[in-house]
Amino acid sequence: MSSLFAIVARRAPIAVIFRRGPSKQVLLIKWHLGTDKLEYGQWLKGRIYERRCDLSPSGNLLIYFAASFKPPLYSWTAISKPPFLTALALWPKGDTWGGGGVFDSETAIQLNHRPEHHAMAPGFRLKKDMRIAPYGSRPGGGEDFPIYHSLLLRNGWTLVHKGVAGRPDRRSNAPWQYDMPITYEKLSGGGRRLQMQIRGAGKKMDTWYRVDHVVLDEAGQQLFALPRTSWADWSGRDLLFAKECKLFRLRRKNFSSYLNHGDKALKLVADLSTLKFEEKVAPHKATMW
């Protein structure tokens, strides 16, 4: 099973897509939101923890946390130029607690490593004007949370319910279920609200989280639901979302049409389900600051 997750830059019509599948292969793709053009970058044989990753405001740099689960690094945080994963800076980690980071600006980063893991690997350096600080009060702790929560809040989401955990079922493909989902909301420019509902976690052979999305009108009434959508966000007043390894755009003018005609009102941006691993060398410009 393959899945998609995306991060949208704060000050540019750019997003990066993490296309995962099989479970330990990830492709990085750059998405130009103004034209829906996709630039296909490099694959990683390993795991990228996409909810601990961030784009610089311009979308020119990506900080990501990855793991090969093999020596010599096992896991690491790196900075690259999307859609390429070739590291410009690299911090060895060694485990999967914490990891990743946050761009406060183009040149200021909070690194989610313990203080003893702030040394870069030999041969790597930062730009002269770039500054690194520890993330939060307990850097290097936790898993996707708390860093994912802080990124959501920064990017315009509001936590509306912390969720109510159900009884774990270790025999299930998704052993951690929520009787009441963890729920975030984000306003569009037109007043509609996108609601993200995290209903479970721990799925095997699929994205780690079970996520549904719901679109609400200005009065808070449900317009329509988007079950089992691995990612969704606003692009202006358009709705972007991913389902079954496909990217969709629902234009603002087609919202009412979607209510009546369903998927016929959607623009299929790309079907990424059939892509397979291939080696790709980053161009020279992607290997230099």
Phi and psi restraints in degrees (value plus and minus 20) as a CYANA .aco file:
   2 SER   PHI    -129.5   -89.5
   2 SER   PSI     136.5   176.5
   3 SER   PHI    -168.0  -128.0
   3 SER   PSI     144.3   184.3
   4 LEU   PHI    -147.2  -107.2
   4 LEU   PSI     125.7   165.7
   5 PHE   PHI    -165.2  -125.2
   5 PHE   PSI     124.7   164.7
   6 ALA   PHI    -153.8  -113.8
   6 ALA   PSI     135.8   175.8
   7 ILE   PHI    -146.8  -106.8
   7 ILE   PSI     110.6   150.6
   8 VAL   PHI    -122.1   -82.1
   8 VAL   PSI     113.2   153.2
   9 ALA   PHI     -87.3   -47.3
   9 ALA   PSI     128.8   168.8
  10 ARG   PHI     -95.9   -55.9
  10 ARG   PSI     -51.8   -11.8
  11 ARG   PHI    -146.6  -106.6
  11 ARG   PSI       0.8    40.8
  12 ALA   PHI    -173.4  -133.4
  12 ALA   PSI     130.2   170.2
  13 PRO   PHI     -99.0   -59.0
  13 PRO   PSI      40.5    80.5
  14 ILE   PHI    -150.7  -110.7
  14 ILE   PSI     121.8   161.8
  15 ALA   PHI    -158.2  -118.2
  15 ALA   PSI     138.0   178.0
  16 VAL   PHI    -136.9   -96.9
  16 VAL   PSI     123.5   163.5
  17 ILE   PHI    -134.6   -94.6
  17 ILE   PSI     111.6   151.6
  18 PHE   PHI    -120.5   -80.5
  18 PHE   PSI      91.2   131.2
  19 ARG   PHI    -121.4   -81.4
  19 ARG   PSI      86.7   126.7
  20 ARG   PHI    -122.6   -82.6
  20 ARG   PSI     115.2   155.2
  21 GLY   PHI     119.1   159.1
  21 GLY   PSI     109.9   149.9
  22 PRO   PHI     -74.6   -34.6
  22 PRO   PSI     156.5   196.5
  23 SER   PHI     -76.9   -36.9
  23 SER   PSI     -49.2    -9.2
  24 LYS   PHI    -134.2   -94.2
  24 LYS   PSI      17.9    57.9
  25 GLN   PHI    -158.1  -118.1
  25 GLN   PSI     112.6   152.6
  26 VAL   PHI    -154.4  -114.4
  26 VAL   PSI     114.4   154.4
  27 LEU   PHI    -130.3   -90.3
  27 LEU   PSI     115.5   155.5
  28 LEU   PHI    -118.6   -78.6
  28 LEU   PSI     112.0   152.0
  29 ILE   PHI    -150.8  -110.8
  29 ILE   PSI     117.7   157.7
  30 LYS   PHI    -119.0   -79.0
  30 LYS   PSI     110.2   150.2
  31 TRP   PHI    -134.9   -94.9
  31 TRP   PSI      97.0   137.0
  32 HIS   PHI    -108.6   -68.6
  32 HIS   PSI      84.8   124.8
  33 LEU   PHI     -88.6   -48.6
  33 LEU   PSI     -45.5    -5.5
  34 GLY   PHI     -88.9   -48.9
  34 GLY   PSI     -50.6   -10.6
  35 THR   PHI    -139.9   -99.9
  35 THR   PSI     -29.8    10.2
  36 ASP   PHI      43.3    83.3
  36 ASP   PSI       4.3    44.3
  37 LYS   PHI     -97.7   -57.7
  37 LYS   PSI     119.3   159.3
  38 LEU   PHI    -132.7   -92.7
  38 LEU   PSI     116.6   156.6
  39 GLU   PHI    -131.8   -91.8
  39 GLU   PSI      99.1   139.1
  40 TYR   PHI    -108.0   -68.0
  40 TYR   PSI     107.1   147.1
  41 GLY   PHI    -127.5   -87.5
  41 GLY   PSI    -151.6  -111.6
  42 GLN   PHI    -121.0   -81.0
  42 GLN   PSI     131.6   171.6
  43 TRP   PHI    -113.9   -73.9
  43 TRP   PSI     133.9   173.9
  44 LEU   PHI    -141.8  -101.8
  44 LEU   PSI     111.6   151.6
  45 LYS   PHI    -108.0   -68.0
  45 LYS   PSI      73.5   113.5
  46 GLY   PHI     142.0   182.0
  46 GLY   PSI    -176.1  -136.1
  47 ARG   PHI    -143.7  -103.7
  47 ARG   PSI     113.9   153.9
  48 ILE   PHI    -130.0   -90.0
  48 ILE   PSI     108.3   148.3
  49 TYR   PHI    -109.5   -69.5
  49 TYR   PSI      66.8   106.8
  50 GLU   PHI     -83.9   -43.9
  50 GLU   PSI     -44.6    -4.6
  51 ARG   PHI    -102.4   -62.4
  51 ARG   PSI     -18.0    22.0
  52 ARG   PHI    -134.2   -94.2
  52 ARG   PSI      -1.2    38.8
  53 CYS   PHI    -130.3   -90.3
  53 CYS   PSI     140.5   180.5
  54 ASP   PHI    -172.3  -132.3
  54 ASP   PSI     130.6   170.6
  55 LEU   PHI    -120.0   -80.0
  55 LEU   PSI     126.1   166.1
  56 SER   PHI     -85.7   -45.7
  56 SER   PSI     139.6   179.6
  57 PRO   PHI     -72.8   -32.8
  57 PRO   PSI     -55.8   -15.8
  58 SER   PHI     -99.3   -59.3
  58 SER   PSI     -34.8     5.2
  59 GLY   PHI      61.6   101.6
  59 GLY   PSI     -15.0    25.0
  60 ASN   PHI    -101.2   -61.2
  60 ASN   PSI     -42.2    -2.2
  61 LEU   PHI    -147.7  -107.7
  61 LEU   PSI     127.0   167.0
  62 LEU   PHI    -145.5  -105.5
  62 LEU   PSI     112.4   152.4
  63 ILE   PHI    -126.6   -86.6
  63 ILE   PSI     109.2   149.2
  64 TYR   PHI    -159.0  -119.0
  64 TYR   PSI     134.5   174.5
  65 PHE   PHI    -134.0   -94.0
  65 PHE   PSI     105.6   145.6
  66 ALA   PHI    -155.3  -115.3
  66 ALA   PSI     140.8   180.8
  67 ALA   PHI    -164.8  -124.8
  67 ALA   PSI     115.5   155.5
  68 SER   PHI    -121.4   -81.4
  68 SER   PSI     -36.7     3.3
  69 PHE   PHI      41.7    81.7
  69 PHE   PSI       4.5    44.5
  70 LYS   PHI    -154.7  -114.7
  70 LYS   PSI     133.3   173.3
  71 PRO   PHI     -88.6   -48.6
  71 PRO   PSI     135.3   175.3
  72 PRO   PHI    -110.6   -70.6
  72 PRO   PSI     -35.5     4.5
  73 LEU   PHI    -116.5   -76.5
  73 LEU   PSI     -57.7   -17.7
  74 TYR   PHI      48.9    88.9
  74 TYR   PSI     -79.3   -39.3
  75 SER   PHI    -168.6  -128.6
  75 SER   PSI     138.9   178.9
  76 TRP   PHI    -183.6  -143.6
  76 TRP   PSI     140.0   180.0
  77 THR   PHI    -131.0   -91.0
  77 THR   PSI     118.1   158.1
  78 ALA   PHI    -160.5  -120.5
  78 ALA   PSI     140.0   180.0
  79 ILE   PHI    -134.6   -94.6
  79 ILE   PSI     115.0   155.0
  80 SER   PHI    -162.9  -122.9
  80 SER   PSI     155.1   195.1
  81 LYS   PHI    -125.9   -85.9
  81 LYS   PSI      85.4   125.4
  82 PRO   PHI     -83.5   -43.5
  82 PRO   PSI     125.2   165.2
  83 PRO   PHI    -112.3   -72.3
  83 PRO   PSI       8.3    48.3
  84 PHE   PHI    -127.8   -87.8
  84 PHE   PSI     129.6   169.6
  85 LEU   PHI    -123.6   -83.6
  85 LEU   PSI     -25.4    14.6
  86 THR   PHI     -75.5   -35.5
  86 THR   PSI     104.4   144.4
  87 ALA   PHI     -97.1   -57.1
  87 ALA   PSI     112.3   152.3
  88 LEU   PHI    -110.8   -70.8
  88 LEU   PSI     -52.3   -12.3
  89 ALA   PHI    -158.8  -118.8
  89 ALA   PSI     124.2   164.2
  90 LEU   PHI    -166.5  -126.5
  90 LEU   PSI     108.5   148.5
  91 TRP   PHI    -135.1   -95.1
  91 TRP   PSI      93.7   133.7
  92 PRO   PHI     -81.3   -41.3
  92 PRO   PSI     124.7   164.7
  93 LYS   PHI    -139.3   -99.3
  93 LYS   PSI     -78.7   -38.7
  94 GLY   PHI      76.1   116.1
  94 GLY   PSI     -37.1     2.9
  95 ASP   PHI    -165.6  -125.6
  95 ASP   PSI    -197.4  -157.4
  96 THR   PHI    -132.5   -92.5
  96 THR   PSI      -0.3    39.7
  97 TRP   PHI    -104.8   -64.8
  97 TRP   PSI     115.8   155.8
  98 GLY   PHI      44.4    84.4
  98 GLY   PSI    -159.0  -119.0
  99 GLY   PHI      67.4   107.4
  99 GLY   PSI     138.8   178.8
 100 GLY   PHI      65.4   105.4
 100 GLY   PSI    -185.5  -145.5
 101 GLY   PHI    -196.6  -156.6
 101 GLY   PSI    -199.4  -159.4
 102 VAL   PHI    -152.7  -112.7
 102 VAL   PSI     112.6   152.6
 103 PHE   PHI    -106.6   -66.6
 103 PHE   PSI      93.0   133.0
 104 ASP   PHI     -98.4   -58.4
 104 ASP   PSI     -49.8    -9.8
 105 SER   PHI    -176.9  -136.9
 105 SER   PSI    -193.7  -153.7
 106 GLU   PHI     -83.7   -43.7
 106 GLU   PSI     -43.9    -3.9
 107 THR   PHI    -143.9  -103.9
 107 THR   PSI     -14.7    25.3
 108 ALA   PHI    -145.1  -105.1
 108 ALA   PSI     105.2   145.2
 109 ILE   PHI    -149.4  -109.4
 109 ILE   PSI     119.9   159.9
 110 GLN   PHI    -119.8   -79.8
 110 GLN   PSI     102.0   142.0
 111 LEU   PHI    -117.9   -77.9
 111 LEU   PSI     107.6   147.6
 112 ASN   PHI    -111.6   -71.6
 112 ASN   PSI      36.8    76.8
 113 HIS   PHI    -143.1  -103.1
 113 HIS   PSI     133.7   173.7
 114 ARG   PHI     -84.7   -44.7
 114 ARG   PSI     134.0   174.0
 115 PRO   PHI     -73.2   -33.2
 115 PRO   PSI     -54.6   -14.6
 116 GLU   PHI     -93.8   -53.8
 116 GLU   PSI     -26.9    13.1
 117 HIS   PHI    -131.6   -91.6
 117 HIS   PSI       9.2    49.2
 118 HIS   PHI    -113.2   -73.2
 118 HIS   PSI     -25.6    14.4
 119 ALA   PHI     -98.5   -58.5
 119 ALA   PSI     112.8   152.8
 120 MET   PHI     -96.9   -56.9
 120 MET   PSI     137.5   177.5
 121 ALA   PHI     -85.9   -45.9
 121 ALA   PSI     131.1   171.1
 122 PRO   PHI     -76.1   -36.1
 122 PRO   PSI     119.0   159.0
 123 GLY   PHI      72.4   112.4
 123 GLY   PSI     -24.8    15.2
 124 PHE   PHI    -130.7   -90.7
 124 PHE   PSI     132.1   172.1
 125 ARG   PHI    -171.6  -131.6
 125 ARG   PSI     142.9   182.9
 126 LEU   PHI    -116.9   -76.9
 126 LEU   PSI     142.3   182.3
 127 LYS   PHI     -82.2   -42.2
 127 LYS   PSI     132.7   172.7
 128 LYS   PHI     -79.7   -39.7
 128 LYS   PSI     -53.5   -13.5
 129 ASP   PHI    -113.2   -73.2
 129 ASP   PSI     -14.7    25.3
 130 MET   PHI    -110.7   -70.7
 130 MET   PSI     118.0   158.0
 131 ARG   PHI    -143.5  -103.5
 131 ARG   PSI     120.8   160.8
 132 ILE   PHI    -137.9   -97.9
 132 ILE   PSI     114.3   154.3
 133 ALA   PHI    -152.2  -112.2
 133 ALA   PSI     137.1   177.1
 134 PRO   PHI     -86.4   -46.4
 134 PRO   PSI     127.7   167.7
 135 TYR   PHI    -104.7   -64.7
 135 TYR   PSI     102.6   142.6
 136 GLY   PHI      42.8    82.8
 136 GLY   PSI    -185.7  -145.7
 137 SER   PHI    -106.1   -66.1
 137 SER   PSI     -39.0     1.0
 138 ARG   PHI    -153.3  -113.3
 138 ARG   PSI      47.1    87.1
 139 PRO   PHI     -80.7   -40.7
 139 PRO   PSI     121.0   161.0
 140 GLY   PHI      65.1   105.1
 140 GLY   PSI     -17.2    22.8
 141 GLY   PHI    -121.4   -81.4
 141 GLY   PSI     147.9   187.9
 142 GLY   PHI      53.8    93.8
 142 GLY   PSI    -192.9  -152.9
 143 GLU   PHI    -138.4   -98.4
 143 GLU   PSI    -136.0   -96.0
 144 ASP   PHI     -86.7   -46.7
 144 ASP   PSI     -57.5   -17.5
 145 PHE   PHI    -116.8   -76.8
 145 PHE   PSI     121.4   161.4
 146 PRO   PHI    -112.4   -72.4
 146 PRO   PSI     -23.3    16.7
 147 ILE   PHI     -85.1   -45.1
 147 ILE   PSI     -59.0   -19.0
 148 TYR   PHI     -84.0   -44.0
 148 TYR   PSI     -60.2   -20.2
 149 HIS   PHI     -79.5   -39.5
 149 HIS   PSI     -65.9   -25.9
 150 SER   PHI     -86.5   -46.5
 150 SER   PSI     -55.2   -15.2
 151 LEU   PHI     -87.2   -47.2
 151 LEU   PSI     -60.7   -20.7
 152 LEU   PHI     -80.6   -40.6
 152 LEU   PSI     -67.0   -27.0
 153 LEU   PHI     -81.3   -41.3
 153 LEU   PSI     -64.0   -24.0
 154 ARG   PHI     -81.2   -41.2
 154 ARG   PSI     -54.3   -14.3
 155 ASN   PHI    -110.7   -70.7
 155 ASN   PSI      -4.6    35.4
 156 GLY   PHI      79.9   119.9
 156 GLY   PSI     -16.6    23.4
 157 TRP   PHI    -106.6   -66.6
 157 TRP   PSI     133.8   173.8
 158 THR   PHI    -143.5  -103.5
 158 THR   PSI     112.8   152.8
 159 LEU   PHI     -97.4   -57.4
 159 LEU   PSI      99.7   139.7
 160 VAL   PHI    -127.9   -87.9
 160 VAL   PSI     -36.7     3.3
 161 HIS   PHI    -176.4  -136.4
 161 HIS   PSI     109.9   149.9
 162 LYS   PHI     -94.5   -54.5
 162 LYS   PSI     -31.8     8.2
 163 GLY   PHI      68.1   108.1
 163 GLY   PSI     137.1   177.1
 164 VAL   PHI    -146.8  -106.8
 164 VAL   PSI      94.1   134.1
 165 ALA   PHI     -94.2   -54.2
 165 ALA   PSI     119.0   159.0
 166 GLY   PHI    -108.4   -68.4
 166 GLY   PSI    -194.3  -154.3
 167 ARG   PHI     -96.9   -56.9
 167 ARG   PSI     108.2   148.2
 168 PRO   PHI     -81.6   -41.6
 168 PRO   PSI     122.1   162.1
 169 ASP   PHI    -144.4  -104.4
 169 ASP   PSI      76.2   116.2
 170 ARG   PHI     -85.9   -45.9
 170 ARG   PSI     -37.4     2.6
 171 ARG   PHI    -103.5   -63.5
 171 ARG   PSI     -32.6     7.4
 172 SER   PHI    -104.2   -64.2
 172 SER   PSI     136.8   176.8
 173 ASN   PHI     -86.5   -46.5
 173 ASN   PSI     -44.8    -4.8
 174 ALA   PHI    -145.9  -105.9
 174 ALA   PSI      61.8   101.8
 175 PRO   PHI     -87.2   -47.2
 175 PRO   PSI     -43.7    -3.7
 176 TRP   PHI    -123.3   -83.3
 176 TRP   PSI      86.6   126.6
 177 GLN   PHI    -131.8   -91.8
 177 GLN   PSI     133.0   173.0
 178 TYR   PHI    -133.4   -93.4
 178 TYR   PSI     103.5   143.5
 179 ASP   PHI     -85.0   -45.0
 179 ASP   PSI     -54.2   -14.2
 180 MET   PHI    -145.3  -105.3
 180 MET   PSI     101.8   141.8
 181 PRO   PHI     -89.3   -49.3
 181 PRO   PSI     131.7   171.7
 182 ILE   PHI     -87.8   -47.8
 182 ILE   PSI     104.9   144.9
 183 THR   PHI    -148.0  -108.0
 183 THR   PSI     108.2   148.2
 184 TYR   PHI    -140.8  -100.8
 184 TYR   PSI     132.8   172.8
 185 GLU   PHI    -152.1  -112.1
 185 GLU   PSI     129.6   169.6
 186 LYS   PHI    -159.6  -119.6
 186 LYS   PSI     110.8   150.8
 187 LEU   PHI    -100.6   -60.6
 187 LEU   PSI     123.7   163.7
 188 SER   PHI    -111.6   -71.6
 188 SER   PSI     153.7   193.7
 189 GLY   PHI     -83.9   -43.9
 189 GLY   PSI     -43.2    -3.2
 190 GLY   PHI    -114.6   -74.6
 190 GLY   PSI     -16.6    23.4
 191 GLY   PHI      77.5   117.5
 191 GLY   PSI     -31.6     8.4
 192 ARG   PHI     -90.6   -50.6
 192 ARG   PSI     137.7   177.7
 193 ARG   PHI    -140.5  -100.5
 193 ARG   PSI     115.8   155.8
 194 LEU   PHI    -121.6   -81.6
 194 LEU   PSI     106.2   146.2
 195 GLN   PHI    -131.7   -91.7
 195 GLN   PSI     107.2   147.2
 196 MET   PHI    -124.7   -84.7
 196 MET   PSI     106.4   146.4
 197 GLN   PHI    -139.1   -99.1
 197 GLN   PSI      91.4   131.4
 198 ILE   PHI    -109.5   -69.5
 198 ILE   PSI      90.3   130.3
 199 ARG   PHI    -120.9   -80.9
 199 ARG   PSI     -35.5     4.5
 200 GLY   PHI    -192.4  -152.4
 200 GLY   PSI     151.3   191.3
 201 ALA   PHI    -171.2  -131.2
 201 ALA   PSI     138.2   178.2
 202 GLY   PHI      77.6   117.6
 202 GLY   PSI      -0.9    39.1
 203 LYS   PHI     -86.7   -46.7
 203 LYS   PSI     119.7   159.7
 204 LYS   PHI    -114.7   -74.7
 204 LYS   PSI     123.0   163.0
 205 MET   PHI      41.4    81.4
 205 MET   PSI       6.9    46.9
 206 ASP   PHI    -177.3  -137.3
 206 ASP   PSI    -197.7  -157.7
 207 THR   PHI     -78.6   -38.6
 207 THR   PSI     126.8   166.8
 208 TRP   PHI     -83.6   -43.6
 208 TRP   PSI     -54.5   -14.5
 209 TYR   PHI    -123.1   -83.1
 209 TYR   PSI     126.0   166.0
 210 ARG   PHI    -116.0   -76.0
 210 ARG   PSI      95.3   135.3
 211 VAL   PHI    -146.8  -106.8
 211 VAL   PSI     115.3   155.3
 212 ASP   PHI    -136.6   -96.6
 212 ASP   PSI     135.2   175.2
 213 HIS   PHI    -146.7  -106.7
 213 HIS   PSI     129.9   169.9
 214 VAL   PHI    -156.5  -116.5
 214 VAL   PSI     119.1   159.1
 215 VAL   PHI    -125.4   -85.4
 215 VAL   PSI     107.3   147.3
 216 LEU   PHI    -130.6   -90.6
 216 LEU   PSI     130.2   170.2
 217 ASP   PHI    -102.3   -62.3
 217 ASP   PSI    -195.8  -155.8
 218 GLU   PHI     -82.2   -42.2
 218 GLU   PSI     -45.2    -5.2
 219 ALA   PHI    -110.3   -70.3
 219 ALA   PSI     -20.0    20.0
 220 GLY   PHI      67.8   107.8
 220 GLY   PSI      -9.4    30.6
 221 GLN   PHI    -110.3   -70.3
 221 GLN   PSI     123.6   163.6
 222 GLN   PHI     -88.0   -48.0
 222 GLN   PSI     106.6   146.6
 223 LEU   PHI    -106.9   -66.9
 223 LEU   PSI     -70.2   -30.2
 224 PHE   PHI    -183.7  -143.7
 224 PHE   PSI     140.2   180.2
 225 ALA   PHI    -129.6   -89.6
 225 ALA   PSI     131.5   171.5
 226 LEU   PHI    -147.3  -107.3
 226 LEU   PSI      58.6    98.6
 227 PRO   PHI     -89.4   -49.4
 227 PRO   PSI     129.2   169.2
 228 ARG   PHI      33.6    73.6
 228 ARG   PSI      22.9    62.9
 229 THR   PHI    -121.1   -81.1
 229 THR   PSI     100.1   140.1
 230 SER   PHI     -92.0   -52.0
 230 SER   PSI     -40.2    -0.2
 231 TRP   PHI    -180.3  -140.3
 231 TRP   PSI     129.0   169.0
 232 ALA   PHI    -178.6  -138.6
 232 ALA   PSI     132.6   172.6
 233 ASP   PHI    -185.0  -145.0
 233 ASP   PSI     146.6   186.6
 234 TRP   PHI    -108.6   -68.6
 234 TRP   PSI     126.3   166.3
 235 SER   PHI    -145.9  -105.9
 235 SER   PSI      73.1   113.1
 236 GLY   PHI      45.5    85.5
 236 GLY   PSI    -140.0  -100.0
 237 ARG   PHI    -124.2   -84.2
 237 ARG   PSI     -20.3    19.7
 238 ASP   PHI    -100.6   -60.6
 238 ASP   PSI     131.9   171.9
 239 LEU   PHI    -125.5   -85.5
 239 LEU   PSI     108.8   148.8
 240 LEU   PHI    -131.0   -91.0
 240 LEU   PSI     120.9   160.9
 241 PHE   PHI    -177.8  -137.8
 241 PHE   PSI     142.0   182.0
 242 ALA   PHI    -142.8  -102.8
 242 ALA   PSI     116.0   156.0
 243 LYS   PHI    -171.6  -131.6
 243 LYS   PSI     112.9   152.9
 244 GLU   PHI      33.2    73.2
 244 GLU   PSI      21.5    61.5
 245 CYS   PHI      43.7    83.7
 245 CYS   PSI       8.1    48.1
 246 LYS   PHI    -143.6  -103.6
 246 LYS   PSI     124.4   164.4
 247 LEU   PHI    -122.2   -82.2
 247 LEU   PSI     114.9   154.9
 248 PHE   PHI    -147.8  -107.8
 248 PHE   PSI     132.4   172.4
 249 ARG   PHI    -147.1  -107.1
 249 ARG   PSI     108.1   148.1
 250 LEU   PHI    -131.9   -91.9
 250 LEU   PSI      89.1   129.1
 251 ARG   PHI     -91.6   -51.6
 251 ARG   PSI     130.3   170.3
 252 ARG   PHI     -73.6   -33.6
 252 ARG   PSI     -62.0   -22.0
 253 LYS   PHI     -87.9   -47.9
 253 LYS   PSI     -34.1     5.9
 254 ASN   PHI    -123.6   -83.6
 254 ASN   PSI     -11.5    28.5
 255 PHE   PHI     -80.4   -40.4
 255 PHE   PSI     -66.8   -26.8
 256 SER   PHI     -86.8   -46.8
 256 SER   PSI     -55.5   -15.5
 257 SER   PHI     -84.2   -44.2
 257 SER   PSI     -56.4   -16.4
 258 TYR   PHI     -84.8   -44.8
 258 TYR   PSI     -55.9   -15.9
 259 LEU   PHI     -81.8   -41.8
 259 LEU   PSI     -53.8   -13.8
 260 ASN   PHI    -115.6   -75.6
 260 ASN   PSI     -51.4   -11.4
 261 HIS   PHI    -140.9  -100.9
 261 HIS   PSI     -20.6    19.4
 262 GLY   PHI      43.9    83.9
 262 GLY   PSI    -156.6  -116.6
 263 ASP   PHI     -83.2   -43.2
 263 ASP   PSI     -37.2     2.8
 264 LYS   PHI     -82.7   -42.7
 264 LYS   PSI     -41.8    -1.8
 265 ALA   PHI    -105.8   -65.8
 265 ALA   PSI     -25.6    14.4
 266 LEU   PHI    -108.8   -68.8
 266 LEU   PSI     131.4   171.4
 267 LYS   PHI    -119.0   -79.0
 267 LYS   PSI     102.6   142.6
 268 LEU   PHI    -100.8   -60.8
 268 LEU   PSI      88.7   128.7
 269 VAL   PHI     -91.5   -51.5
 269 VAL   PSI     -65.2   -25.2
 270 ALA   PHI    -186.9  -146.9
 270 ALA   PSI     123.7   163.7
 271 ASP   PHI    -123.2   -83.2
 271 ASP   PSI      89.4   129.4
 272 LEU   PHI    -124.3   -84.3
 272 LEU   PSI      -5.3    34.7
 273 SER   PHI     -92.9   -52.9
 273 SER   PSI     -44.3    -4.3
 274 THR   PHI    -118.2   -78.2
 274 THR   PSI     -18.4    21.6
 275 LEU   PHI     -86.6   -46.6
 275 LEU   PSI     124.7   164.7
 276 LYS   PHI    -149.7  -109.7
 276 LYS   PSI     136.1   176.1
 277 PHE   PHI     -75.8   -35.8
 277 PHE   PSI     116.5   156.5
 278 GLU   PHI    -169.0  -129.0
 278 GLU   PSI     124.2   164.2
 279 GLU   PHI     -92.4   -52.4
 279 GLU   PSI     118.0   158.0
 280 LYS   PHI    -165.3  -125.3
 280 LYS   PSI     110.7   150.7
 281 VAL   PHI    -110.4   -70.4
 281 VAL   PSI     112.8   152.8
 282 ALA   PHI     -86.9   -46.9
 282 ALA   PSI     120.8   160.8
 283 PRO   PHI     -85.3   -45.3
 283 PRO   PSI     140.9   180.9
 284 HIS   PHI     -75.1   -35.1
 284 HIS   PSI     -60.5   -20.5
 285 LYS   PHI     -84.1   -44.1
 285 LYS   PSI     -41.4    -1.4
 286 ALA   PHI    -109.3   -69.3
 286 ALA   PSI     -22.0    18.0
 287 THR   PHI    -126.8   -86.8
 287 THR   PSI     -18.9    21.1
 288 MET   PHI    -146.3  -106.3
 288 MET   PSI     123.7   163.7
